[in-house]
Amino acid sequence: MRMLVWVLLLIAALVLQATLVPLIAVKGIRPDLLLLAVVSCGLLLGKEQGVGVGFFAGLLQDLASGNIFGLNILSKMACGYMAGLLERKVFKENILLPILTILLATLFNGALTVFLMLAFGYKLDLPSAAMNVAMTALYNALLAVPMHRMVYSLAGITPADNPGARK
């Protein structure tokens, strides 16, 4: 049952990413809803869950985008793993946690994507790509808390699951 919930969340995020998110784009910059879901999953459920959700989110994004196949899979898995490393070390209800983590994860995701594209021989305007990554990070930070709260409720975390929670 839990797997079905994650699949539905990722499909909903992909559909929103493809249909509604372009409508709220600012100068071509738009948030990455799938990355938001992956990072929140990693933070709340750990690195194994983060990598798994990252794989399927990246796969969906690769299939939908027509870009270099595997690029999003690799970058989303890496972000899910990195966020998952923090799972047992942080207070999950802290409001700053998803904001700071998604800022760092978006910068990491963008840097990894740019590096891989350059490694595959694509010509990129590095200053423009860096500006796009930075602006996407800020946009993602605006949506980090709502997505984190939604994933938190979907994950069904109880206070016993969160040793860092206040009593």
Secondary structure, DSSP 8 states (H G I E B T S, - for coil): -HHHHHHHHHHHHHHHHHHTGGGG-BTTB---HHHHHHHHHHHHH-HHHHHHHHHHHHHHHHHHH-SSTTHHHHHHHHHHHHHHTTGGGS-TT-THHHHHHHHHHHHHHHHHHHHHHHHTT----HHHHHHHHHHHHHHHHHHHHHHHHHHHHHHT--GGG-TTS--
